Amino acid sequence: MKKRFRTVIGFLAAAMAVAAGLSACGGSAKPHIATTSGGKVPEKRSAFTFRLAETHPPDYPTTLGDKKFAELVSQKSNGRIKIDVFPNSQLGEEKQVLEQVQLGAIEFSRVSSGPLAEFNKAFGVFSLPYIFDNAQHEWNFLSSADGNKLLEGLSASMMLGLAYYDSGARHFYSSKPLRSPEDLKGQKIRVQQNKVNIALITALGASATPLSYGDVLGALKAGTVEAAENNWPSYDTSKHFQAAPNLILDGHQRVPEVLLISKVTWEKLSPEDKKVIKQAAAESVDYQREQWTSFEKKSEQRMRSAGVAVTEVKDLKPWQDAVKPIIDSYREDYKDVLDAIDKARN
């Protein structure tokens, strides 16, 4: 009996010593983790909160696409991966953001393929004028293996392209009347900062002025530039029509938007999480395109109601003839992509 009593007392003393040691170290006993029948401890998946930089307002179609993407990622990861969308250039203009994405300081962004060309030459092909006949032709290419190859090629620039978003066709608008290519001659026109865009404006006899998107309205009002070019929704939401109420529907470019992730961030993710991100991006595209189509129609109606002078272009040949030297000069640089775009016409 005494022997059993001494054994119990010894056990209690040992337990109290362990508890005291944990208390002194500021630690606590680990909770029990259930194991599988094979005795393996289930892997605990990491939780993430990421930022996505967006230039446009909260209700803009690309921003809505960003938000749908973030929503799908949260759903597919059961809330483990959260992506906060920052619209209105809160994290910086596109060029600045891209530099931060390369470093991994900003994890995701939605950018135009225009400024993206300064970081990855291949994306300059989208700035070439009149390479797409219409929206169907454009999306035939973007949805193809050749279009996906461009997204994957961003890896060399410390990014990874996840999906293309719609941005419609781009048109010129000015403080002066626009009826033909000749009306652009001598004008100072804002362009996105890449060599092809500058060459386009020069070929039309105008002066190219690269400016950040957020600086354009002030420049138009001040007369620093007289004209710019963009799609219907951007022309509307940016208020550029207030200073440049003359629009000509030449549709010179169809420059897709790109949803991307920092390569630094991508390499931190597990294969399962990479799959979640890719699937969510792909599934967000149809939603973004639907939002774009709806918004574009409303923007056009608002602009016409606001008194914008809209000129339809019935014959594109004079425009195409003016810029043909650009296509010829860049054909060797973009031969494979241009061949793939021609193939997507069928």
C-alpha atoms as one frame of an Amber mdcrd trajectory, in Angstrom:
protein
   0.000   0.000   0.000   2.798   2.370   0.977   4.611   1.450  -2.229   1.527
   2.340  -4.352   1.134   5.603  -2.443   4.763   6.555  -3.102   4.297   5.773
  -6.810   1.229   8.019  -7.099   2.992  10.826  -5.211   5.989  10.498  -7.560
   3.772  10.676 -10.658   1.977  13.798  -9.379   5.271  15.479  -8.526   6.628
  14.809 -12.021   3.468  16.198 -13.623   3.648  19.342 -11.479   7.304  19.817
 -12.448   6.471  19.652 -16.174   3.618  22.142 -15.734   5.881  24.480 -13.785
   8.528  24.258 -16.501   6.033  25.166 -19.216   4.758  28.081 -17.153   8.247
  29.387 -16.571   9.006  29.281 -20.294   5.759  31.085 -21.164   4.669  28.081
 -23.255   1.571  25.932 -23.279   0.828  22.365 -24.075   0.059  21.768 -27.779
  -3.513  20.819 -28.655  -4.162  17.284 -29.756  -3.967  16.796 -33.531  -6.023
  13.987 -34.978  -4.104  11.640 -37.239  -5.160   9.517 -40.174  -5.350   5.760
 -39.955  -1.795   5.692 -41.260  -0.623   7.784 -38.327   0.258  10.848 -40.487
  -0.495  14.360 -39.232  -2.607  16.292 -41.787  -0.725  19.175 -43.440  -1.742
  22.563 -42.081  -2.195  24.894 -45.062  -0.966  28.454 -44.834  -3.369  31.391
 -44.820  -2.595  34.453 -46.952  -3.834  38.011 -47.341  -2.717  39.583 -50.624
  -3.193  42.954 -52.331  -4.391  43.530 -55.899  -3.650  46.926 -57.469  -6.207
  48.417 -59.873  -6.122  51.775 -61.700  -9.837  52.159 -62.362 -12.802  53.120
 -60.102 -14.632  50.555 -57.921 -17.515  50.072 -60.379 -15.356  49.790 -63.520
 -15.546  46.458 -65.421 -11.917  45.506 -64.776 -12.322  46.261 -61.056 -15.469
  44.140 -60.973 -13.479  41.370 -62.637 -10.774  41.738 -59.973 -13.387  41.450
 -57.235 -14.952  38.370 -58.820 -11.499  36.796 -59.014 -10.864  37.566 -55.323
 -14.287  36.164 -54.399 -13.632  32.926 -56.290 -10.200  32.522 -54.701 -11.738
  32.908 -51.247 -14.463  30.371 -52.042 -12.106  27.807 -53.522  -9.648  28.099
 -50.623 -12.374  28.069 -47.955 -11.355  31.554 -46.887  -7.659  30.726 -46.446
  -6.550  33.038 -49.266  -7.894  36.583 -49.120  -7.220  39.139 -51.849  -7.999
  42.794 -51.131  -8.639  44.895 -54.260  -7.347  48.483 -54.222  -9.010  50.550
 -57.019  -8.406  54.172 -58.075  -4.601  53.783 -58.237  -4.405  53.672 -54.437
  -1.216  51.598 -54.699   0.225  53.657 -57.568  -0.022  54.060 -61.329   0.477
  50.986 -63.508   4.206  51.407 -64.241   5.001  51.925 -60.547   2.819  48.983
 -59.578   4.501  46.681 -62.091   7.883  47.505 -60.564   6.492  46.595 -57.127
   4.963  43.391 -58.484   8.365  42.331 -59.819   9.785  42.705 -56.303   6.859
  40.935 -54.658   5.942  44.074 -52.681   2.502  43.998 -54.384   1.244  40.491
 -55.044  -1.403  40.961 -57.777  -2.362  43.600 -60.323  -4.595  44.208 -63.298
  -2.749  46.219 -65.933  -3.128  47.196 -69.554  -0.875  45.292 -71.930   0.246
  48.726 -73.222   2.606  49.679 -70.354   3.275  45.985 -69.768   5.239  46.019
 -73.044   7.936  48.092 -71.332   8.539  45.125 -69.015   8.034  42.354 -71.566
   8.608  43.195 -75.221   6.220  40.536 -76.552   3.186  42.478 -75.271   4.032
  45.353 -77.594   2.268  43.406 -80.348  -1.126  44.490 -78.953  -0.253  48.121
 -79.561   0.153  47.527 -83.294  -2.789  49.218 -85.050  -5.585  47.359 -86.827
  -4.201  43.826 -86.237  -7.650  42.620 -85.078 -10.725  42.872 -87.284 -13.185
  42.827 -84.388 -13.762  41.533 -80.847 -14.379  37.941 -82.007 -11.070  37.859
 -83.857  -9.268  39.233 -80.796 -10.732  36.645 -78.398 -10.096  33.805 -80.832
  -6.426  34.636 -80.396  -6.453  35.411 -76.657  -8.195  32.114 -75.899  -5.750
  30.086 -77.978  -2.552  28.315 -76.963  -0.615  31.157 -78.598  -2.387  33.719
 -76.425  -1.652  31.672 -73.307   2.000  31.387 -74.342   2.320  35.168 -74.025
   0.957  35.054 -70.472   3.414  32.333 -69.502   6.263  34.334 -71.051   5.840
  36.982 -68.358   7.717  34.634 -66.024  10.960  35.999 -67.476   9.875  39.435
 -66.189   9.241  38.192 -62.627   5.462  38.006 -63.144   2.952  35.407 -64.223
  -0.024  36.213 -66.424  -3.218  34.640 -65.117  -5.883  35.817 -67.568  -6.873
  38.396 -70.159  -9.682  40.857 -69.470 -11.677  42.790 -72.064 -10.990  46.446
 -72.789 -12.826  46.925 -76.066 -11.473  49.044 -78.903  -9.544  52.295 -78.542
 -10.472  55.506 -80.364  -9.033  59.001 -80.642 -10.668  61.994 -78.942  -9.665
  65.633 -78.986 -10.476  69.191 -78.010 -10.601  69.817 -81.781 -12.999  68.340
 -84.376 -11.995  64.921 -85.732 -13.234  63.670 -89.097 -10.175  62.058 -90.730
  -6.522  61.145 -90.081  -5.521  64.579 -91.339  -7.261  66.220 -88.372  -4.783
  64.601 -85.987  -1.743  66.092 -87.705   0.194  68.497 -85.517  -1.799  67.662
 -82.390  -0.127  66.732 -79.092  -1.617  63.351 -78.208  -1.279  61.498 -74.918
  -0.180  57.888 -75.298   0.648  54.990 -73.036   4.363  54.711 -72.509   5.636
  52.238 -75.070   7.545  52.513 -78.344   4.805  51.166 -80.604   2.255  53.711
 -79.388   4.730  56.519 -79.910   5.424  55.226 -83.442   1.660  55.092 -84.146
   1.142  58.739 -83.236   4.211  59.795 -85.202   2.952  57.922 -88.293  -0.293
  59.927 -88.110   1.697  63.161 -88.151   1.039  64.046 -84.512   3.281  64.545
 -81.481   3.273  61.698 -78.926   3.243  62.671 -75.242   3.571  59.732 -72.828
   1.630  60.391 -69.602   0.288  58.346 -66.703  -3.454  57.710 -66.969  -4.205
  59.760 -63.867  -2.514  62.850 -65.319  -4.411  62.993 -68.613  -7.487  65.008
 -67.590  -5.367  67.766 -66.059  -3.164  67.846 -69.155  -6.185  68.081 -71.475
  -7.663  70.914 -69.429  -4.349  72.757 -69.313  -3.734  72.275 -73.028  -0.503
  70.379 -72.392  -2.012  67.771 -74.676  -4.875  68.313 -77.118  -5.957  64.742
 -77.639  -5.783  61.221 -76.254  -7.127  57.779 -77.104  -8.959  55.123 -75.168
 -12.111  52.992 -75.045 -15.667  54.159 -74.300 -15.715  53.319 -70.572 -12.369
  55.002 -69.866 -13.357  58.061 -71.885 -16.513  58.228 -69.771 -15.288  57.487
 -66.233 -12.087  59.538 -66.557 -14.162  62.630 -67.508 -11.831  63.201 -70.460
 -14.873  64.096 -72.559 -15.184  67.319 -70.563 -11.974  68.654 -72.126 -11.975
  66.608 -75.338 -15.578  66.359 -76.585 -14.751  65.134 -80.103 -14.484  61.374
 -80.630 -13.737  59.443 -83.810 -14.508  55.705 -83.863 -11.432  54.479 -85.707
 -10.853  51.459 -83.412  -7.115  51.571 -84.043  -6.227  49.183 -81.221  -7.676
  46.361 -79.157  -5.342  46.236 -76.180  -6.366  43.530 -73.689  -6.006  43.888
 -69.950  -3.890  41.379 -68.048  -4.511  39.960 -64.577  -1.157  38.956 -63.121
   0.656  37.755 -60.012   4.192  38.417 -58.808   6.535  35.509 -59.510   7.932
  35.991 -55.991   4.441  35.396 -54.594   3.690  32.541 -57.000   6.726  30.577
 -55.879   5.570  30.755 -52.231   2.325  28.962 -53.053   1.696  25.231 -52.836
   0.680  23.361 -56.019  -2.895  23.205 -54.661  -3.010  26.962 -54.081  -1.576
  27.655 -57.531  -4.402  25.568 -58.980  -6.956  27.595 -56.987  -5.501  30.882
 -58.273  -5.447  29.736 -61.909  -8.971  28.321 -61.833 -10.380  31.453 -60.186
  -8.683  33.683 -62.753 -10.019  31.639 -65.676 -13.554  31.598 -64.244 -13.566
  35.353 -63.666 -13.071  36.125 -67.370 -16.639  35.492 -68.587 -18.009  37.629
 -65.755 -15.613  40.484 -66.553 -16.470  40.358 -70.257 -20.210  40.505 -69.476
 -19.624  43.521 -67.237 -17.536  45.135 -69.959 -20.191  44.755 -72.656 -22.880
  46.213 -70.407 -20.732  49.092 -69.189 -19.499  49.942 -72.680 -23.048  50.340
 -73.999 -24.024  52.554 -71.064 -20.893  54.688 -71.472 -21.590  55.243 -75.153
 -25.167  56.287 -74.366 -23.967  58.687 -71.641 -21.365  60.273 -73.900 -23.773
  60.805 -76.772 -26.334  62.272 -74.346 -23.640  64.572 -72.929 -23.197  66.120
 -76.371 -19.966  64.446 -77.480 -19.442  64.835 -81.234 -19.060  61.244 -82.452
 -17.711  60.532 -85.932 -18.155  57.073 -87.450 -15.352  55.782 -89.696 -16.794
  54.120 -92.798 -13.497  53.588 -94.621 -10.487  52.480 -92.574  -8.130  52.269
 -95.550  -6.675  55.794 -95.168  -5.924  55.019 -91.533  -4.431  51.623 -92.351
  -2.315  53.083 -95.147  -0.945  55.733 -92.793   0.253  53.177 -90.243   1.342
  50.368 -92.594   5.045  51.290 -92.178   4.698  50.500 -88.448   3.394  46.997
 -89.107   6.167  46.427 -91.642   8.887  47.664 -89.292   7.740  45.429 -86.440
   6.753  42.355 -88.434  10.085  40.636 -87.918   9.983  41.294 -84.145   6.477
  39.856 -83.768   6.392  37.449 -86.714   5.208  34.360 -84.780   2.530  36.250
 -82.853   1.282  38.102 -85.932   1.079  34.800 -87.822  -0.950  33.351 -84.934
  -3.245  36.396 -84.974  -3.755  35.983 -88.712  -4.569  32.295 -88.134  -7.125
  33.241 -85.445  -9.052  35.176 -88.097 -10.455  31.897 -89.442
